[in-house]
Amino acid sequence: MSDPTKVRNQPALNRGTGNTWLVIGGIITLLSIIFFAFGLNLHPVGVALAGLLAVVALYAGMLIARFTIRPEPLRLRTLAVLLLAISVIALVCLGILAWTEWGAL
């Protein structure tokens, strides 16, 4: 018997096109790109560039997954995992930049 209150039974992870995941991912990616662009000259050198490239690559992966994976639950769960990865990488890289640049004050 399926429990409708489980996280994996949410409609966003089982039914739909995945466009919502792409919109949210696009917003987070755009905000991350803006912050990383301002952080390109901060120390440690390369963290902002690595974060920027990783976030863009993961969003490209979201676009590829949206249009190539056919079973709905697998496609939607893949998009959710990629969105989570974008958020975690952006947060970690921006946290490193903030800590090293302003934490030494």
N, C-alpha and C positions, 0 to 999 in steps of 0.2 A: 504494500500500500504506500502511495506517495504522500509525503507530508508537504502541504502547500506553504508551510511557514519556513522551510529551509531556504537558505540563500541561493542555492543552485536551482531552485524552482521559480525564481523571479521571471516575470515576462520579459524583462530586458535581456535575460540570458538564454531565453528559449524561443522567443518569437520576435520577428521584426527584420528590417532590412539592415540595420547597423548604422544607419545615417546619424542617429543620435550620438553614438560613440565617436563617429568621425567629427561631428561638430564640436563636441566637448574636447576631443583630442586636438583639433585645430586651434581652439582658443588657448588651451594650455601650451601648445607648441609655439604659438605666436607670442604669448607673454614670455615664455622662456627665451625665445630668440631675442626679444627686446632686452631682457635683463642680461643675457650673455653678451650681446653686442656692446652694452655699456661696460661689461667686465673684461673685455678682451685685453685691456692694458693693465689689469690688476695682477698681483702676484698670488699664488704661484702661477707662473706663465704656463699656458696650455690648458689649464682646467676649464676656462670658459670656452675655449675652442673645442675641446673634447666633449664637453657637455652639449654645446651647440650641435656638433656633428651627430652625436648619439641621439639627441631628441629629434632631429630632422630625419635620421635614418629610421628610427622607430615609427615616426608618423608615416613615412613612406611605406613601411611594413604594414601599417594599418590600412593604407589605401590598397595595397596589393592583396591583403587578406580579405578586405571587403568585397573585392571583385573577382577573386579566384576560388575561395573556399565556398562550397555549395551547401553542405548541411547547415541549417540555421543554428542549432545549438553550438556546434563547433566553431562556426564563424563568429558568433557573438561572444563566446568565451575567449576566443583568440583576441578579439578587439579589446575586451575588458582587460586582459593580461597586458597587452601592449600599452594601453592607456595607463595602467598602473606603473609599468616600467618607465614610461615617459615622466610621470609625476615623481617617482622615486629618484631617478637620475637627475632631473632638474633640481629637486630639493637638496640632494646630497652635494652636487657641484656648486650650487649657489651658497649652500651652507659653508662649504670649504672656503669659497672666496670671501664670504663675509667674516668668517672666523679669522682667517689669516690676515685680511686687510684691516679690519677694524678691531679685532680682538686683542691686538698687541698694544692698544692705546693705554 
